[in-house]
Amino acid sequence: MSEYAFSFYFALFFAGACGASLRYGVDRLLHQIWSASFPFGILAVNLSGAFIVGWPVAAAFSGWIDDPVYVVMSIGFTGSYTTFSSWMVKSMELFLDGNHKAALSNLLLTLVPGWLLTLSGLWFGIHFIFT
C-alpha cells in the first residue's frame, strides 16, 4: 500500500470515528434533555448532518477540494455522523409499539426537512464558504 493510500484510509477511518462519536454524543445528550419516546437525538443528528453534507458537495462542486477530501468529509465524517439505520429502527420501534402517528412523523420530519437542509447546506457552501 502506498503512503498516499495509507494516509487516505487513515483519514477516512479517523473522520468516520469522529462522526460516529459525535452522533452518539449528540443523541445521548438530547435523550437526557428530552427523555421522551420520540427519537429527538436521531432527528437532530440526521437534520444537522443533512445540512453539513452540503458543504463538501459545494466544496467539490466549486473546485476547492479534490475527490479524496470529498470522500473523507462526506462519506467518512458525515456518513458516519448521520444514521439511516438508526432512523429506520426508531421509526419501526415506534410503529411496532402502536405509535403509528409518531412513526410517520419521524419519517416525514427527517425526510422532507433533511432534503431541504441538504439543499440549504449546498447553497450556503457555494455562496458563503467556497466562493
N, C-alpha and C positions, 0 to 999 in steps of 0.2 A: 504494500500500500504506500502510495506516495505521501510526502509530508503534507501536500495540499489536501489530499483526500482525508488524511487523518485529522487535519485541522477542521475541515468541513464537518466531518461526522462528530467530532468533539463539540463543535459549536452547536450543531443540531441537537445533540444529546443534552448539552447544558441548557439551551433555550427551552427544550421540552421539559426538563426538570424544573426550571424556574416557572414555566407556565402552569404545570400541574400543581406545584406547591402553592402558587398564588391562588389557583382555583380552589384548592382545599381550604386555604385560609379565609378567603372571602366567603365561601359557602358556610363554614363553621361560624364565622363572626356574625353573619346575618341571621343564621339559625339561632344564635344566642340572643340576638336583639329581638327578633320576631319568632318566637318559638310557636309557630303555627303549623297547621297541617299542609299549608301551601308552600311549595319549594321556592321561596323568595331568593335564596342564595344562588341556586342554579339559574334562575331567571336573570338575576343581576349579572352573573358571570357571562351568560350567553349574550345578553344585550350589550354589555360593555365590550365583550370580545368581538361582536359584530361590528361595532364602531371602530375598534382598534385595528381589525384586519384590513380596513380600508386604507390605512396608512401605508403598509408595504405595497399594496396594489398601486396606490398613487405614486409611490417612490419608483417602482419598477416601470410604470407607465411613463413617468417623466424622465426616465433615464438616470435617476440618482443612484440606483443600486443595480447590481447585476443579479443574474438568476440565483447563484448560491446564497447571497444575502437575503434575497426574497424568500427562498425556501426556508432558511433558518428563522426568519421573522414570522412568516405566515404559517408555515406548517409546524415548525419547531415550537415557537412560543405560543402563538395564538391558537394553533391546532390543539395543543395540549391544555391550554387555559380553558377554552370552551369545551363543552361536553355534550355532544349529541346523544351519546348513550345514556348519560345520567338524566337528561331531559326526557328521553323516551321512557326510562324506567320509572321516574317520578310520575309522569303522566299515566302510565299503566297502573302504578300503585293506587293513584287517586281513582282511576276508573274501576279497578277491582274492589276497592273499598266502598264502591257505590256512590262516590262523589263525582258523578259524570260531568256536572257543570264545571267543577274545579279542573278536571282533566282537560276538558275542551278549552277552558280559559287559559290553562298553562300552555297548551299547544299554540293557540292563537296569539297570546301575549308575547310569545317568543318568536314565532314565525314572521308575522307581519311587521312588528317594530324592528325585529332583527334585520330584515331585508332593508328597511328604510334607514336603519343606523349604519349598515354597511355602505349604502349609497352616500349617506352623510359623511362617513369617515373618508371615503374616496374623494368626495368633493372638498372636504376640509384639507386633506393632504395635498391635493392638486393646487388649491387656491392660497393656502397659507403656509404650508411647510416646504413643499418641493417646487416652488416657483422660481 
